[in-house]
Amino acid sequence: MSNELGEILTKIGEEFKEEISKESGIFLEVDIGTQAEKLGYSNIVEKYRGVDAVVPLKHTVDGMKVMIDGRTFVNYAQLESGVVIPGYIAKEAVLPYKRYEAHESIVRVFG
């Protein structure tokens, strides 16, 4: 299971590679369960549905924007790709990561 999760997170990083800025305070969320479904990992879709990977963006994109408190991201990890995930997901995925330090205020883009 952890290899499949790692593959999903790697694919998210690849999909947004050109748009990621590891230090950004602007982000959008990608549902890991939905990505699992797209990649054909039906055995883990429900386990990860509603669990989001956070993609920090170089620039804002179209969509509704909401300012949120950076303390929302306590115990999150950042993968080498720049994608940010909950700490427990990082441990399950068995991918290299570091502790994520969020900005005080972050802009979430719903798009």
Steps between C-alpha positions, in 0.01 A plus 500: 500500500776747585655465154168593339464802728856605419425468128189716535689773686783484248250540214347805671847654525566424134164640389563834671880506463512824301257677733646407842688745717609328823494829693168630371213619715245429224376146460239271362396161630493173310292212637722194531205259473387659175853472364511133604181443304641672191808279517298182543585425864143409592611313812608824673256756359270507804785495753641825360184671375477836675871504584668786320847556366582872502670647194677831568477713185741749342208718393135525584251329271135561416253408770368618833775592746480470877759613755563236767717474809831324433468320832252276319807317369634368830671163458521521120789386284641628172617254238804569281259598219363780720162332555383530862318215675384408850783343703327164535463480119872574459583206728264268310637607160861423589631793295773743610354805673576781741286674758282769340516853635193691384470875459302681769221562247438293190272550201301193399373501143179311427507432133 
